[in-house]
Amino acid sequence: MDGLIVGPSHILLDVFTERGIYIKRNGKWRRFALAHFSYDNPAINGLVIIAGVIMLLAAIELHTHYYYYYYHYYSYYS
């Protein structure tokens, strides 16, 4: 399950780096990048850290919400 979340988020962040990611177009692998920021750009790294913290907090919130929902549902009907 973790790979389903980590993989796309990692690829999303790699699209903003200098070299981007490889995608297949017309049968050939080509590089695709939305922006060409260097890997050691402090402003972009700061934004990525903030985005990572927001994604982490969203994941924790979703987990606790569904955990308590199912816990109360099954304890009510047990």
N, CA, C and O atoms as CSV, one atom per row, in Angstrom:
chain,resi,resn,atom,element,x,y,z
A,1,MET,N,N,0.822,-1.199,0.000
A,1,MET,CA,C,0.000,0.000,0.000
A,1,MET,C,C,0.868,1.265,0.000
A,1,MET,O,O,0.541,2.264,-0.641
A,2,ASP,N,N,1.965,1.193,0.725
A,2,ASP,CA,C,2.834,2.377,0.793
A,2,ASP,C,C,3.387,2.740,-0.576
A,2,ASP,O,O,3.524,3.921,-0.895
A,3,GLY,N,N,3.707,1.736,-1.390
A,3,GLY,CA,C,4.260,1.991,-2.710
A,3,GLY,C,C,3.302,2.733,-3.616
A,3,GLY,O,O,3.722,3.491,-4.490
A,4,LEU,N,N,2.008,2.514,-3.407
A,4,LEU,CA,C,1.008,3.212,-4.207
A,4,LEU,C,C,0.993,4.710,-3.919
A,4,LEU,O,O,0.621,5.511,-4.776
A,5,ILE,N,N,1.396,5.076,-2.724
A,5,ILE,CA,C,1.414,6.490,-2.351
A,5,ILE,C,C,2.791,7.103,-2.584
A,5,ILE,O,O,2.904,8.218,-3.093
A,6,VAL,N,N,3.833,6.372,-2.211
A,6,VAL,CA,C,5.196,6.905,-2.304
A,6,VAL,C,C,5.633,7.066,-3.758
A,6,VAL,O,O,6.247,8.074,-4.106
A,7,GLY,N,N,5.330,6.100,-4.602
A,7,GLY,CA,C,5.755,6.149,-5.995
A,7,GLY,C,C,5.256,7.373,-6.739
A,7,GLY,O,O,6.066,8.139,-7.260
A,8,PRO,N,N,3.947,7.582,-6.807
A,8,PRO,CA,C,3.444,8.761,-7.527
A,8,PRO,C,C,3.896,10.094,-6.925
A,8,PRO,O,O,4.162,11.043,-7.662
A,9,SER,N,N,3.984,10.172,-5.602
A,9,SER,CA,C,4.422,11.436,-5.003
A,9,SER,C,C,5.891,11.699,-5.330
A,9,SER,O,O,6.275,12.850,-5.534
A,10,HIS,N,N,6.714,10.661,-5.383
A,10,HIS,CA,C,8.123,10.825,-5.741
A,10,HIS,C,C,8.253,11.258,-7.199
A,10,HIS,O,O,9.051,12.141,-7.517
A,11,ILE,N,N,7.486,10.650,-8.071
A,11,ILE,CA,C,7.529,11.024,-9.489
A,11,ILE,C,C,7.024,12.452,-9.678
A,11,ILE,O,O,7.578,13.204,-10.481
A,12,LEU,N,N,5.987,12.825,-8.951
A,12,LEU,CA,C,5.473,14.191,-9.033
A,12,LEU,C,C,6.553,15.202,-8.668
A,12,LEU,O,O,6.691,16.232,-9.327
A,13,LEU,N,N,7.305,14.915,-7.636
A,13,LEU,CA,C,8.358,15.842,-7.222
A,13,LEU,C,C,9.533,15.810,-8.195
A,13,LEU,O,O,10.182,16.836,-8.394
A,14,ASP,N,N,9.822,14.673,-8.800
A,14,ASP,CA,C,10.910,14.594,-9.780
A,14,ASP,C,C,10.611,15.363,-11.056
A,14,ASP,O,O,11.541,15.750,-11.764
A,15,VAL,N,N,9.362,15.593,-11.368
A,15,VAL,CA,C,9.003,16.346,-12.572
A,15,VAL,C,C,9.528,17.778,-12.487
A,15,VAL,O,O,9.761,18.413,-13.516
A,16,PHE,N,N,9.712,18.283,-11.286
A,16,PHE,CA,C,10.171,19.662,-11.102
A,16,PHE,C,C,11.688,19.802,-11.063
A,16,PHE,O,O,12.191,20.916,-10.916
A,17,THR,N,N,12.434,18.698,-11.190
A,17,THR,CA,C,13.889,18.775,-11.146
A,17,THR,C,C,14.463,19.037,-12.533
A,17,THR,O,O,13.728,19.104,-13.519
A,18,GLU,N,N,15.785,19.185,-12.599
A,18,GLU,CA,C,16.458,19.526,-13.854
A,18,GLU,C,C,16.155,18.541,-14.973
A,18,GLU,O,O,15.842,18.936,-16.096
A,19,ARG,N,N,16.249,17.287,-14.662
A,19,ARG,CA,C,16.137,16.277,-15.712
A,19,ARG,C,C,14.759,15.672,-15.837
A,19,ARG,O,O,14.476,15.002,-16.830
A,20,GLY,N,N,13.903,15.881,-14.876
A,20,GLY,CA,C,12.538,15.393,-14.971
A,20,GLY,C,C,12.424,13.887,-14.873
A,20,GLY,O,O,13.211,13.239,-14.183
A,21,ILE,N,N,11.442,13.331,-15.565
A,21,ILE,CA,C,11.191,11.896,-15.566
A,21,ILE,C,C,11.112,11.417,-17.011
A,21,ILE,O,O,10.964,12.216,-17.936
A,22,TYR,N,N,11.211,10.121,-17.187
A,22,TYR,CA,C,11.067,9.539,-18.519
A,22,TYR,C,C,9.619,9.156,-18.768
A,22,TYR,O,O,8.980,8.530,-17.922
A,23,ILE,N,N,9.109,9.532,-19.922
A,23,ILE,CA,C,7.789,9.084,-20.359
A,23,ILE,C,C,7.932,8.548,-21.781
A,23,ILE,O,O,8.854,8.913,-22.510
A,24,LYS,N,N,7.012,7.689,-22.152
A,24,LYS,CA,C,7.086,7.077,-23.474
A,24,LYS,C,C,6.188,7.837,-24.437
A,24,LYS,O,O,4.979,7.936,-24.229
A,25,ARG,N,N,6.797,8.379,-25.506
A,25,ARG,CA,C,6.060,9.090,-26.549
A,25,ARG,C,C,6.449,8.507,-27.904
A,25,ARG,O,O,7.631,8.397,-28.229
A,26,ASN,N,N,5.468,8.145,-28.667
A,26,ASN,CA,C,5.697,7.593,-30.006
A,26,ASN,C,C,6.666,6.411,-29.986
A,26,ASN,O,O,7.495,6.264,-30.885
A,27,GLY,N,N,6.557,5.580,-28.969
A,27,GLY,CA,C,7.393,4.386,-28.881
A,27,GLY,C,C,8.805,4.626,-28.378
A,27,GLY,O,O,9.585,3.678,-28.293
A,28,LYS,N,N,9.165,5.865,-28.038
A,28,LYS,CA,C,10.506,6.178,-27.543
A,28,LYS,C,C,10.398,6.832,-26.162
A,28,LYS,O,O,9.447,7.557,-25.867
A,29,TRP,N,N,11.397,6.554,-25.335
A,29,TRP,CA,C,11.442,7.153,-24.010
A,29,TRP,C,C,12.048,8.550,-24.107
A,29,TRP,O,O,13.156,8.710,-24.619
A,30,ARG,N,N,11.339,9.548,-23.625
A,30,ARG,CA,C,11.775,10.945,-23.651
A,30,ARG,C,C,11.726,11.521,-22.241
A,30,ARG,O,O,10.936,11.085,-21.403
A,31,ARG,N,N,12.567,12.488,-21.998
A,31,ARG,CA,C,12.529,13.181,-20.703
A,31,ARG,C,C,11.425,14.224,-20.716
A,31,ARG,O,O,11.167,14.872,-21.730
A,32,PHE,N,N,10.778,14.370,-19.561
A,32,PHE,CA,C,9.722,15.361,-19.406
A,32,PHE,C,C,9.937,16.078,-18.077
A,32,PHE,O,O,10.097,15.433,-17.041
A,33,ALA,N,N,9.942,17.392,-18.103
A,33,ALA,CA,C,10.103,18.188,-16.894
A,33,ALA,C,C,9.185,19.405,-16.970
A,33,ALA,O,O,9.093,20.055,-18.012
A,34,LEU,N,N,8.524,19.702,-15.889
A,34,LEU,CA,C,7.678,20.896,-15.837
A,34,LEU,C,C,8.507,22.146,-15.567
A,34,LEU,O,O,8.198,23.232,-16.057
A,35,ALA,N,N,9.542,21.978,-14.794
A,35,ALA,CA,C,10.439,23.093,-14.483
A,35,ALA,C,C,11.853,22.532,-14.415
A,35,ALA,O,O,12.034,21.331,-14.211
A,36,HIS,N,N,12.825,23.361,-14.578
A,36,HIS,CA,C,14.206,22.891,-14.595
A,36,HIS,C,C,14.974,23.481,-13.419
A,36,HIS,O,O,15.918,24.250,-13.598
A,37,PHE,N,N,14.554,23.108,-12.220
A,37,PHE,CA,C,15.233,23.557,-11.010
A,37,PHE,C,C,16.359,22.590,-10.684
A,37,PHE,O,O,16.246,21.392,-10.941
A,38,SER,N,N,17.441,23.103,-10.121
A,38,SER,CA,C,18.543,22.222,-9.725
A,38,SER,C,C,18.162,21.501,-8.437
A,38,SER,O,O,17.271,21.927,-7.702
A,39,TYR,N,N,18.863,20.399,-8.186
A,39,TYR,CA,C,18.564,19.585,-7.006
A,39,TYR,C,C,18.919,20.290,-5.703
A,39,TYR,O,O,18.359,19.957,-4.659
A,40,ASP,N,N,19.836,21.255,-5.737
A,40,ASP,CA,C,20.262,21.921,-4.515
A,40,ASP,C,C,19.700,23.338,-4.380
A,40,ASP,O,O,20.291,24.167,-3.689
A,41,ASN,N,N,18.587,23.625,-5.018
A,41,ASN,CA,C,17.942,24.929,-4.919
A,41,ASN,C,C,17.238,25.021,-3.561
A,41,ASN,O,O,16.290,24.273,-3.322
A,42,PRO,N,N,17.676,25.920,-2.662
A,42,PRO,CA,C,17.102,25.972,-1.314
A,42,PRO,C,C,15.622,26.344,-1.292
A,42,PRO,O,O,14.874,25.821,-0.466
A,43,ALA,N,N,15.190,27.224,-2.169
A,43,ALA,CA,C,13.782,27.631,-2.172
A,43,ALA,C,C,12.883,26.459,-2.581
A,43,ALA,O,O,11.850,26.216,-1.959
A,44,ILE,N,N,13.278,25.747,-3.615
A,44,ILE,CA,C,12.471,24.619,-4.077
A,44,ILE,C,C,12.504,23.485,-3.059
A,44,ILE,O,O,11.481,22.850,-2.804
A,45,ASN,N,N,13.672,23.228,-2.477
A,45,ASN,CA,C,13.750,22.191,-1.451
A,45,ASN,C,C,12.865,22.540,-0.254
A,45,ASN,O,O,12.237,21.657,0.330
A,46,GLY,N,N,12.812,23.812,0.109
A,46,GLY,CA,C,11.924,24.227,1.196
A,46,GLY,C,C,10.462,23.998,0.859
A,46,GLY,O,O,9.690,23.528,1.694
A,47,LEU,N,N,10.084,24.332,-0.375
A,47,LEU,CA,C,8.694,24.095,-0.797
A,47,LEU,C,C,8.356,22.608,-0.819
A,47,LEU,O,O,7.249,22.213,-0.453
A,48,VAL,N,N,9.305,21.793,-1.245
A,48,VAL,CA,C,9.077,20.352,-1.279
A,48,VAL,C,C,8.964,19.792,0.133
A,48,VAL,O,O,8.156,18.895,0.373
A,49,ILE,N,N,9.747,20.296,1.062
A,49,ILE,CA,C,9.645,19.860,2.451
A,49,ILE,C,C,8.270,20.209,3.008
A,49,ILE,O,O,7.641,19.389,3.677
A,50,ILE,N,N,7.809,21.412,2.735
A,50,ILE,CA,C,6.477,21.822,3.199
A,50,ILE,C,C,5.395,20.952,2.566
A,50,ILE,O,O,4.453,20.544,3.244
A,51,ALA,N,N,5.526,20.664,1.260
A,51,ALA,CA,C,4.557,19.798,0.590
A,51,ALA,C,C,4.577,18.398,1.192
A,51,ALA,O,O,3.526,17.778,1.357
A,52,GLY,N,N,5.762,17.897,1.519
A,52,GLY,CA,C,5.872,16.574,2.137
A,52,GLY,C,C,5.212,16.534,3.503
A,52,GLY,O,O,4.538,15.559,3.835
A,53,VAL,N,N,5.396,17.584,4.304
A,53,VAL,CA,C,4.760,17.640,5.623
A,53,VAL,C,C,3.244,17.699,5.476
A,53,VAL,O,O,2.526,17.054,6.240
A,54,ILE,N,N,2.752,18.456,4.514
A,54,ILE,CA,C,1.304,18.543,4.284
A,54,ILE,C,C,0.757,17.182,3.864
A,54,ILE,O,O,-0.298,16.767,4.343
A,55,MET,N,N,1.466,16.478,2.968
A,55,MET,CA,C,1.013,15.143,2.558
A,55,MET,C,C,1.035,14.168,3.730
A,55,MET,O,O,0.145,13.326,3.854
A,56,LEU,N,N,2.055,14.279,4.599
A,56,LEU,CA,C,2.137,13.420,5.778
A,56,LEU,C,C,0.977,13.691,6.728
A,56,LEU,O,O,0.349,12.755,7.222
A,57,LEU,N,N,0.691,14.956,6.985
A,57,LEU,CA,C,-0.420,15.298,7.877
A,57,LEU,C,C,-1.763,14.864,7.288
A,57,LEU,O,O,-2.646,14.420,8.022
A,58,ALA,N,N,-1.920,14.989,5.983
A,58,ALA,CA,C,-3.157,14.529,5.342
A,58,ALA,C,C,-3.312,13.018,5.470
A,58,ALA,O,O,-4.412,12.519,5.710
A,59,ALA,N,N,-2.213,12.295,5.312
A,59,ALA,CA,C,-2.271,10.834,5.453
A,59,ALA,C,C,-2.611,10.432,6.878
A,59,ALA,O,O,-3.400,9.512,7.093
A,60,ILE,N,N,-2.019,11.116,7.855
A,60,ILE,CA,C,-2.321,10.808,9.261
A,60,ILE,C,C,-3.776,11.118,9.565
A,60,ILE,O,O,-4.445,10.340,10.245
A,61,GLU,N,N,-4.271,12.235,9.076
A,61,GLU,CA,C,-5.668,12.614,9.315
A,61,GLU,C,C,-6.622,11.592,8.695
A,61,GLU,O,O,-7.595,11.185,9.330
A,62,LEU,N,N,-6.347,11.183,7.470
A,62,LEU,CA,C,-7.207,10.186,6.830
A,62,LEU,C,C,-7.162,8.858,7.574
A,62,LEU,O,O,-8.190,8.199,7.733
A,63,HIS,N,N,-5.988,8.465,8.026
A,63,HIS,CA,C,-5.864,7.198,8.745
A,63,HIS,C,C,-6.637,7.224,10.054
A,63,HIS,O,O,-7.380,6.291,10.354
A,64,THR,N,N,-6.467,8.290,10.839
A,64,THR,CA,C,-7.160,8.343,12.126
A,64,THR,C,C,-8.666,8.457,11.938
A,64,THR,O,O,-9.433,7.898,12.722
A,65,HIS,N,N,-9.098,9.178,10.903
A,65,HIS,CA,C,-10.533,9.306,10.653
A,65,HIS,C,C,-11.149,7.950,10.358
A,65,HIS,O,O,-12.153,7.589,10.973
A,66,TYR,N,N,-10.582,7.197,9.445
A,66,TYR,CA,C,-11.139,5.902,9.088
A,66,TYR,C,C,-10.940,4.876,10.180
A,66,TYR,O,O,-11.788,4.003,10.361
A,67,TYR,N,N,-9.827,4.957,10.924
A,67,TYR,CA,C,-9.592,4.020,12.017
A,67,TYR,C,C,-10.672,4.168,13.078
A,67,TYR,O,O,-11.255,3.172,13.505
A,68,TYR,N,N,-10.945,5.384,13.507
A,68,TYR,CA,C,-11.965,5.589,14.533
A,68,TYR,C,C,-13.359,5.288,14.008
A,68,TYR,O,O,-14.208,4.821,14.768
A,69,TYR,N,N,-13.617,5.539,12.742
A,69,TYR,CA,C,-14.917,5.223,12.170
A,69,TYR,C,C,-15.172,3.725,12.236
A,69,TYR,O,O,-16.232,3.298,12.694
A,70,TYR,N,N,-14.213,2.923,11.782
A,70,TYR,CA,C,-14.397,1.477,11.803
A,70,TYR,C,C,-14.376,0.931,13.218
A,70,TYR,O,O,-15.107,-0.010,13.526
A,71,TYR,N,N,-13.548,1.507,14.089
A,71,TYR,CA,C,-13.499,1.049,15.470
A,71,TYR,C,C,-14.853,1.235,16.141
A,71,TYR,O,O,-15.348,0.311,16.787
A,72,HIS,N,N,-15.462,2.409,16.001
A,72,HIS,CA,C,-16.750,2.666,16.627
A,72,HIS,C,C,-17.862,1.869,15.954
A,72,HIS,O,O,-18.807,1.448,16.621
A,73,TYR,N,N,-17.766,1.656,14.652
A,73,TYR,CA,C,-18.781,0.877,13.946
A,73,TYR,C,C,-18.778,-0.561,14.430
A,73,TYR,O,O,-19.835,-1.107,14.749
A,74,TYR,N,N,-17.607,-1.184,14.489
A,74,TYR,CA,C,-17.554,-2.584,14.873
A,74,TYR,C,C,-17.763,-2.774,16.365
A,74,TYR,O,O,-18.299,-3.805,16.772
A,75,SER,N,N,-17.358,-1.814,17.203
A,75,SER,CA,C,-17.600,-1.962,18.624
A,75,SER,C,C,-19.079,-1.750,18.947
A,75,SER,O,O,-19.582,-2.299,19.927
A,76,TYR,N,N,-19.771,-0.969,18.141
A,76,TYR,CA,C,-21.210,-0.734,18.350
A,76,TYR,C,C,-22.009,-1.988,18.021
A,76,TYR,O,O,-22.941,-2.335,18.746
A,77,TYR,N,N,-21.652,-2.678,16.924
A,77,TYR,CA,C,-22.398,-3.843,16.479
A,77,TYR,C,C,-21.867,-5.152,17.030
A,77,TYR,O,O,-22.360,-6.213,16.647
A,78,SER,N,N,-20.883,-5.118,17.912
A,78,SER,CA,C,-20.340,-6.353,18.485
A,78,SER,C,C,-21.136,-6.811,19.682
A,78,SER,O,O,-20.813,-7.835,20.284
